[in-house]
Amino acid sequence: MSEQEIKEFEEKLTAGLRLAEERMLQEKALHDESVVVQSMDGVIQHIPAKQAMSSLY
């Protein structure tokens, strides 16, 4: 694989992961569910999916 092909693959993969995360959060928010997140300092929390969505966008 050339450098350009690798870069394109990484971009497509990243875009797909973002889309999957967005859809998962939307589905969980629709059902008033929570998600598990980790803060930058390593603290693990359960927060409502709606709150997670608002912090991403």
C-alpha positions as CSV (number, residue, x, y, z in Angstrom):
1,M,0.0,0.0,0.0
2,S,1.2,3.4,-0.8
3,E,1.3,6.3,1.7
4,Q,-1.7,7.9,-0.1
5,E,-3.7,4.7,0.1
6,I,-2.9,4.3,3.8
7,K,-3.9,7.9,4.5
8,E,-7.2,7.4,2.6
9,F,-7.9,4.2,4.5
10,E,-7.3,5.9,7.8
11,E,-9.6,8.8,6.9
12,K,-12.4,6.4,5.9
13,L,-11.9,4.3,9.0
14,T,-12.1,7.4,11.3
15,A,-15.2,8.7,9.5
16,G,-16.9,5.3,9.9
17,L,-16.1,5.1,13.6
18,R,-17.4,8.6,14.2
19,L,-20.6,7.8,12.3
20,A,-21.0,4.5,14.3
21,E,-20.5,6.4,17.6
22,E,-23.0,9.1,16.7
23,R,-25.6,6.5,15.8
24,M,-25.0,4.6,19.0
25,L,-25.4,7.7,21.1
26,Q,-28.6,8.7,19.3
27,E,-30.1,5.3,19.8
28,K,-29.1,5.3,23.5
29,A,-30.4,8.8,24.0
30,L,-33.7,7.8,22.4
31,H,-34.2,5.2,25.1
32,D,-32.8,7.3,27.9
33,E,-29.8,5.0,28.5
34,S,-26.4,5.9,29.8
35,V,-22.9,5.3,28.5
36,V,-19.6,4.7,30.2
37,V,-16.9,7.3,29.5
38,Q,-13.4,8.0,30.8
39,S,-12.1,11.4,31.6
40,M,-8.7,12.7,30.7
41,D,-7.5,12.0,34.2
42,G,-8.7,8.3,34.1
43,V,-12.0,8.7,36.1
44,I,-14.7,6.3,34.7
45,Q,-18.2,7.6,34.8
46,H,-21.7,6.6,33.7
47,I,-23.4,9.5,32.1
48,P,-26.7,9.9,30.2
49,A,-26.2,9.5,26.4
50,K,-27.8,12.9,25.9
51,Q,-25.1,14.5,27.9
52,A,-22.4,12.6,26.0
53,M,-23.9,13.8,22.7
54,S,-24.0,17.4,23.9
55,S,-20.3,17.3,24.9
56,L,-19.3,15.9,21.5
57,Y,-21.1,18.5,19.3
